């Protein structure tokens, strides 16, 4: 078997691992697994979810994904300053030697590898099941959950790197990249194959609460269809979710991203965390995902000074803040933006000199007693019903229909006046506001609609590290240098 060496370099250590040969989380030697004990069949699925949480939620990945658009910047020049080169502030210079670029590539395929292993394990369990039995239906549904996790990873790859490798088998030895279109169609086909077998419930209705469902897979398929321009299919998929899923927008936008909003009826896809109500000890969490975005806050609790400090990455561009204020935003502005020199509604002062990502903010009174770690015990929201409604509105308008109904559900939740006869520009603006700082969706929207050059090269953007500007050739990241060094196939033209 060809060996593939992938380096993950952090500030603290350098770790080399083989892409195909490392043990994946929750994987036990075959001789130790009793596949006839089908009561343990969900264990490989748990491993796939753990990989999504541990690998997919790496803070450096989110830093690169999110700072690509014109609304956000990684902010810090004293730490991870190379990240600025990937954004408008650096003119999209994108050095392929940057450790975080390699990290985004490696962790994506760690998830896909784990999912491939989980699917193989599920097939071993299935040998002891009878088609048509309830347990066999569970097996098929579990397959769908794993395929959905892998598809999320492919979505992040194809919107970041464009052409990428389809790792269909953990033992494959050919690694020529597939075109962006091919990856999208592959993911859509895989999702289509599992959707009929998955449970048609909200994640918060599942026996394994929060598990991904047919509606999760449909929403993710709709994302891929937006990329390919199949608006008819986007409309069909999102109509099914709207008409049959029982989803609702959470009525308190401020708390949607905080503890009260965990696994709400708006959630289609969340990474779950818990500290079990303990400030120390057992913790199922996501390392520094919340922490790196956190601002520095100070306040008083019961007469005692309390400081809560994050790393102060992920800052909003002033042009975005001004745009939001000019729109008359209040609810979404307060929730999304923590502006230095002001106070949170809980009375904590926001230190510093920038506007920080409020969607990562967890108020002190929602923290576990004895802990002031930023975001501890909160979930990470990956895909929300609000996005489904806006995809539905866009698809309907592109298909010559009215998108007003689904569009205005999102808008009125934010106390914004409803609009009639909404057009594509208004829908894209609504996506910009509603989904700001979430998963690089603003950047993806600019690229897929052909607006990137116009928006990302505006003179009012502070391009203080720029050497050049955005061009179509810079739309996607280059293959990391470490990967090219060890896998010559990656230098070939995508197929």
N, C-alpha and C positions, 0 to 999 in steps of 0.2 A: 504494500500500500504506500502511496506517495505520502510523505510527511509534509505537513504544512505548519510552519512556525509563525505564530502571531504574538507580537509583543504588546503588552499593556503597560505603559509607563506612567507612574504617578509621581507626585512630589515626594513620596516617601520611599518608594521601591520600584524596581523593575521586575516584572514577572514575565517569563516566556512560557507559552503553552502551545501544544499542538492542537490545531483546529479539529482534526478528526479523531485524535487519539486520547484526549483527556476524558476523564470520567465526568459525566454530567450529574447534576444534583438529583438526588433521589434514585439514582441508578444503582442497583445491587447486582453483583455477579449472578449470571444466569443460574448457576448451580444452586444458589441460595433462594431462588424465588420459586414458590409453589404456585404455578399459574392455575392449578385446579382449584385453588382457594379464591374463587371469584368474588368473595366478599371484600377482597383487597384490591379490586380492579380500579378503584379511583386513585390509588397511590401514584401511578405515573402522571395522572392529570395534575395532581398536587405539585409534582415536580415541575411541570410546565408552567404553572402559575408562579411558582417560586422563582423560576428563571426570568419570567417577565418582570417580577418585582426586583430581583437582585441585579440583573444585567440591564434590562430596559430602562430602569429608572436611575441610571448613573447620572450624577449631576452634570458631568462634563458634556454628555450627549445633549441634555436639555439646553445647556448653554449655547452650543453650536446650532441646534435646531431653531431656537427661538430668536437668536440675535440676527438672523438673516434678513428680516424684513425691515421696513423703514420706521417701525414703531418702537422697537426695543434695541437695546445694546447690552453687551455683557458688562459694560460700565467700568470695570477695573483695569487700570493701566499698570498697577503695581503687582498684580498677580494674574497669571494667565493672559498677559497682554496680547499674545498671538491670536487669541480668539477675536480680537477687534479686526484683524486682517481679513476675517471671513465675512465681515459685515459691511454695511455702507460706510462705516467710519474708516475702514481700511481699503475700500475700493475692491473688495472681493478678491484679494490676492491669493488666499487659500493655499498656504504652503503644505505640501503633502507629507512633510516630515513632522508636523505637529502631533504630539502624542494623543490629544483628544480626538483628532480625526481618526486615527487608527483605533482608538477606543470605541468610537461609534460603530465602526465596521465590525470589530471583534465581538462586541456584546450583542449586536444584531444576530450574528451567526451562532453565538452561544445559545440564544433563544431558539433559533430554528433547529439546531442540532438536538437540543433537549426535546423539542416537539417531535422530531423524527424518531428519537428513541422511545418517547412515550407512545407514539402510534404503533411502533413495532411491539412494545410490551402489551398494549391493548389487544393486538391481533393474537398474541400468545394466549391471553385469557379467553379470547373468543372461541378458541378450539374446544373449550369445555362448556360452551353454551349452545343452546338449540335455537335456531332461527325461529322467530315468532314469540319466544318467551319474553317476559318482562325484562330479565337481565340482559337479553340480547339487545333490546331497545335501549337500555342504559348504555351498553357498549357503543352503539351507534351515536348516541347523544354525546358521550364522552369524547369520541373521535372529533365531533364537531367543535367542542370546546378547545381542543388542542389545535385543530386546523385554524381556528379563529385567532389564537395566540400567535401562531406562525405568520398568519396573514398580516397581523398588525406590524410585525417586525419587517415584513416585506414592504409594507406601505411606507414605513419610515426610511427604509433603504432606497426605494425608488424615488421618493420625493427629495432625498438628500443627495444620493450618488447618481441617480438616473439609471443607466445600465448597471446591472449587478448580477451576481451569480445565483442561479437557481440551484439550491442544495437539496435535491430531491432524495438523496440517499447519503447517509453518513459515510459510506464506503466509496463514494465516487472519486475518480482520479482526474477528471477533466473539469477545468474551472474557467472556461471561456465565458465571459459575461453575456447575459441576454439583454436585448434591447428593453428600453423602458416599457414600450407597448406590450412586448411579449411577457414581461413580468406581471404587468397589470392583468392581462388576459389569463395567465396561469392562476393568479390569486383569485380572480373572479370565478374561474371554473372550479377551483378547489372549494371555495365557499358555497357555490351553487350545489356542489355534490353533497354537502353536509347539512345545509339548511333544512331540507325536508325531514331530517332525522332528529333535529334538535327540538328542545321543548319551547313552545310558544308562550313564554312567560317573561315577566320582567326579571332581571337578575335578583331583585330583592324578594322574589317569590320562590326562588329555587330552594330545593332541599339543602344543597350546599350554597348557602346564601351568598349572593354576589357572583355566582358562576355565570358564565357567558351563555347566552341563549340564541335561538333562531333570530331574534330581533337584533341582537348584537352583531351577528354575522351579516344580516341584511344591511345594517347601517354601515358596516365596514365595506361591504361590496359596493354600496352606493358611493362611498368615497372614491373607490377605484374607478367606478363608472364616470364620476365627474372628471377624473384625470383623462379618460379616454374619449370624453365627449358624448357618451351614450346617455343622453338626457331622458330618453324614453324609459330606459331601464332604471335610472335614478328615481324617476317619478313613480314607477311601479313598486320599487322596493320601499321607498319612504311612505307611499300611500298605505302599504300593508302595515307598516309599523304604526302609523298614525291611527288607522282605522281599527286595528286589532290588538295592539300591544298594551293598551291600558296605561300608557305613559302620560305624565302630567308635568308641566313646568313647576318646579319648586317655588312656592309663593314668596319666599324670602331670599332675594338674590344675595343679600349681604352674607347670609349664613349658608348659602348653597355650597361654598367651597370650604366650609368649616365643619366642626363636629356634628351639628344638627343636620347637615345636608348629606352625611355619609349614606350611601345606598338609598337615596331618595327615589321617588317615582320618576325622577328625571334621568336617572343613571342607566346608561346602557353598557358602560364598560368602566370599571374602577379597579385599581390595584389596592388591595386591602392591607391595612396595617393595624396593629394593636399593641399596646403596652400592658394589656390585661389590668389596667387601672393601677399599675405600679410605677413609681418613679425610677426604680432601678430593677435589675433582674431581667427576666425573660422579656423579649421584645421582638416582635415580628415587624420589621420596619424596612426602610429604604435608604439607609446610610444618610447621605447629606442632601437629598433632593430638595427638601424644604429649606434646609439650613443655608444652602448657597444663595438662595434668592432672598433670604430674610434681611430686612432692614434692622437698624439698631434702634431699639425702643427703650424708653425709660419712664418710670411712673412710680406711684405709691400705692401700696396695698396694706390696709390696716395700719397706716402710719409708718410703714417700712418701705424704703426705696427698693425697687425691683427693676433690674435691667434684663432685657431680652435681646440677644444679639445674634444676627445672622452674618453672612459673609458680604452682603451688599452687592451681589451680582444682580443682573437682570433689571435694568433701569429703563424706564420709558423715555423716549425722545420727547423733548418739550413740544415739538410740532404736533405729536399725537395728542398730548394733554390739551393743548390749545384747541385742536380740532374737536375733541370730545366736549370741551366746555362750550365751544361755539354751537355745537349741535343741541345744547341744552341738557346734556347728560348729567344726572345727579346720582341715581342709585348705582348704576354700573361704574360711574367714575369713582365714587367713594370706595366701592368694593375692589376695583381693579388697581387703583393707584394710591399708594401711600406717599404723600408729598411731604418732603422734609420741611420742618418749621410749623407743621400743623399737628393736631392730635387725632388719634383714633376716637371713635365714639365711646370707647371704654376709658378714655382719658390718658392714654399713654402718648408721650411725645415722640415724634418721629425725628430722629437725629440725622445728621449728614447734610448733603446739599443737592440731592437728586429726587426723582420720583420712582419709587420702588414697586415691585410686583405685589399688589395686595391680595392676589388670588392664592398666594402662599402664606398669608398671614393667619395665625391662630391666636385669638385673644387669650390673655392670661387666665380669664375666668373659665375658659374651656379646656385648659391644660390639666393634666393629671396632677393632683396635689403633690408638691415637692419637686416638680420638674419645670424648668423654664427652657427646655430644648425646643427650638423653633420647629413647629409643625408636628412634633411627636404625637403619635396616636391618630393622626389624620390619614385619610385615604387620598390617593392620587386619581383625579378624574381624567379619563382618557377619551370618553365619547359621551356626549350628552344629548338629550332629546331636543334641546334648543338647536343644535346643529342639524339634526334630522329635519326639523321644521324649515330651516333655512335652505337646506339642500332641496327639499320639496318645493319651496317657493321658487328657487332658481330654475329647477327643472320645468316647472309648469310654465313660467314665463318664456323660457327658451322653446318650449313646445307650443307656444301660441295661446296659452291659457292664462287665467288670473292666478297669481300667487299671493293675493292679498290675505287670505284667511290664515294660512300658516305663518306668513311673515308678521302679521299684526299680533299674533299670540306672543311672539318673542318680544315685540316692541312694547306692547302694553304692560307686560310683566315688569319692564324697566321704567314704567310711568312716562313713556313717550307717546305722543299722540299717534293714533292709527293713520295710515295713509291708504289712499285708493289708487288703483291702477299702477301698482309699484313696478318699476323697471329694473333692469339688471344692475345698473349703477347703484340704485338704492339698496338692493339686496346685498351687493358686495360691501357697501358701507356698513350695513347692519351686521354682516359677518365680521367685519373688521372690529366693530365695537364689542359685540357679544363674545367673540372668541379671542379677543386680544390676549397675547402671551401664551396661548395654548397650542403647543406642538408645532409651531411654525406654520400654522394654517394660513396666516396672512401672506407669508412669502409664497406658499404653494398656490394660493389664489392669484397672486400677481403673475406668477410664471404661467399658469394654465390659461389665463385670460389674455395674455400678451401685454400686460400693463407694467411689467417689471422695469423695463428700461425707463419708462416715463416717470414712475414713482420713485425708484431707487436712485435716480440721478438728479433729483431736484436740488437746486442750489441751496435751499434752506436747511438741508441736512448737514450736520456737523461732520465733515469728512476729514477729521484731523490727522488720520494716519493713512489717508488714501494715496495710492499710486495708481491712477487709472480710475475706471468706473465700471458699473455693471454692464455686461454684454451677454448675449445669448450663450456664448462659449463658456461663461462663468455661472450658468444657471445651476449646475450641479457640481458637487465637490469632486475633486480628483481621487483616483484610487490611492489609498495611503502608500507611501513609499515602502514601508515594511512589507506590505502585501505584494507589491510589484517585485521586490527583491527575491521573495521566496516562491512566488507563483507566476512564472513567465506567461502563463495562459491569460492572465488579466490584462496584459498589454495588447492582446489581439482585439481586432474589431468585434464589437458585440454582434451576436447572431440573433 
